[in-house]
Amino acid sequence: MSKIIFDSGITLDGFFAGDNRSPANPMGGVSGKIHQWMFTQKAFWKHLNMEGGEEYGADSKLIEDVFARTGAYIMGKRMFEEGEAVWPEDLYKAAVYVLTHEKREPWVQKGTTTFYFINDGIHSALEKAKQSAKGKDIRIQGGANTIQQYLNAGLIDEFFIHIAPVFLGTGIRLFDGIDKDKYDIQIAEVIHSHLTTHIRYKLTKK
C-alpha cells in the first residue's frame, strides 16, 4: 500500500529555502548550503543521467532508496516554475502532479516523466498520484507550503529530513504553521553523515 512521504533538506534553524525565490533564483540561492551532502553523491548525479559526485556510500544508498520507492510526485506551482527551465529531461521518471490554478495540457517528456497540472486541490492530486504510483509511495516533493498543506490535512505517513550544519537566519521554514496536535510522531531512524544528519519520522494521525 502506498505511503505518503516527503524527503527534504533543512538548515539547523529550520529553513527549507532562502528569500527571494524565483525561476532565476531557485530556492533563494541556498541549494548548495542545504543540499551539499547530496551533490557529493554519485547516486544523485546518476539519477540525473550525468557524471558527477565524489563518493558512493551510505548517503548514495539513501538517495537510491527514496527514488526506488517513489511511484508518483506532487509539487506546488512555484517549485515547478523554478525547475521547468533547468531540470534535465525525465528527471523524475514517474508522473508528477503540479498544484496550480493554471489550466495546461500535460507535459510529456522523453522517458517516463509526465507533468500533470491539477486545478482542484491537494486531495484530487493525491488520488491521481495513487493511481499512477501502482502501490509505490507518493512523495510530496515541495515546496514548503505544499508539504505543509499535506501535513495539516493529516495525510503524511512518514518523512525524512536531512539537517545541514548551517544557519540561514532568514527564508522559508519547512514547519511554519503546522497543526501541532495532528499527529503522534515517532523517531524511526537516525543516520549520521559528515555533511548532514538524516532523521526518519513515522507519523500516526491522532
N, C-alpha and C positions, 0 to 999 in steps of 0.2 A: 504493500500500500504506500502511496506517495506520502512523503513528509513535506511540509512547507518550511523552508530553511532560508537563512541568509548567512553570508560569509563575508565579513568586512574588516578592513583595517581601520584603526583609530589611533590617535595620539594618546599620550599619558593623561592629558587633560580632556580627553573625550571627544576630540574633533574628528569628524569624518571627511571634511573638506575645508578649504580656506574660503576667504571672502572673494567677492568679485568674480564669481564663476561665469563663464560664457563659453561658446564654442571656440573662441580664440584663446581662452584661458581655462582649460578643463581642470576641474577640482580646485579652482583658485590657485593653481600653480604649485600645489603641495604634494602631488602624487609621489615624487621622489623621496620625500621625507616619510610618508606614511607607508609606502609600498616598497621600500628599498630591499627588504628581505626577499620579496617575490621576484624582483628584477634580477637578482643574482642567481636565480634558479634556472637550470637548463629546461626543466619541465614547463615553465611559463612560456619560454620562447618557442619551444617545440609545439605547444598548443597554437601559437600564432603562425606556425609553419615557417619559422625563422630561426636562424642560427643566433645563439646568444647565451648568456649566463656563464657563471663561473664554477658552479658546483651542481652535483646531483646527490642529494642527501635526503634526510627526513623531511625537510621543507618541500622538496620536489614531490615527495610521495603524497603530502597533504594536498598539494595543488592538483596532482593527478586524480586523487580520490574524489575531490569535490566536482571536478569536471565529469568524472565517470558516473557519479551518482545522480547527476542532474539531467532531467529529461526535457525541461522547459524553463524559460526565464520570464520574469516580469520586471519591467523598469518604468520609471517616470519619463515624461517628455524631455525634461531638462537634461537628464543623463544621456538620453538618446541623441539629442541635438549636439551635445558636446562630443559625442563619439562618431556621429554619422560620417563626417568628412575624413576622419583619420583612421578608423578601425579597418583592419585588413578584411578582405573578403572571407566570409564563412568563419568569423571569429567564434561564434557561439556554438555552431554545429548542432543546432536544435531550434525549435520555434521560440521566438521572443515576442512577448506581448507588451506593447507600449501604451501606457495610460496617457491619454491625450484628449483634448476637445477637437483636435483637427481630424477631419474626415480624409482618409487617404487609403488608396489601394495597398494591399500587401507588397512589401519589398522582398522579392525572391532573389536571393544571392546564389552564386555558384556554390555547389556543395549541398549542405543540409540546413543552412540558416535561412529562415524566413521571418521577417518582422511583420507583425500584425498590429494594427492601430485600433485601440479599444476606447470607445467613447462613452461606455455605460458603466464605468466604475470598477472597483477592485474585485468585487465578487464575480462579476462577469469574466474579468481577465483570469481569475483563478480557475473557474470552471473550464474555460477553454484550455488553459495550461494543463490541467489534469488530463484532459482528453488527449493532448499531444504527448504528454510525458510517458504514457504507456507503463505506468507502475513505478517509474523512476521519480525522483524528488523534483519539486518545483522550487527554484531559487529566486528569491526576491532580490534582484541584483542591485537596486538602488534607484535614485539617490536616497539620502537620509529620510526625506519626507515620505517617500513611498514605503520604506521599511517601517516607519512609524505608523503609517495607516494600517498596515497588516498586523503589527503588534497590537495596536489599540483595538482592532477588531477581534482579537483573541484567536488569530489564525496561525500563528507561528508555533511550530513544534520543537525546533532546535536551531541554535545558531552558533557559529564560530566567530570569535573576534581575534584579531591579531594586533596586539598593542605595541606600537613603535615607541622606543625610548626617547621621545622628543616632546617638548611642549610647543604648542602652536599659539596659544594665547587668545586667538580670535578665529572665527569661522563658523562652520555649521556643525553642531553637535549631533551625534547619532541618536542619543536618547532623550533629547528635549521633548517635553510634552507627553511623556509616556504615562499611561494609566498604571500607577504603582500597585494597584490591587487586582490586576487582571490575572496574574499567573503565580503559581508556585515554581520557583526556579532552582534547579539543581546543577552544581558544577559536575560535569561528566568527565572532563579530561583537561589536564594542563600539560602543555608541552613547551619546554624551554628551547629557545634558539638564540643565537648570538646577536640577531638583529630585531627580534620581536619575541613576544610571549603569546603563544596560542592557547586560547581557552574555549572549550566547547561547553555549552549550556543546553540542558534539556528543560523544556517548559511544559507545565501542565496547567491548563486553564482551570481557574477556581470555579 
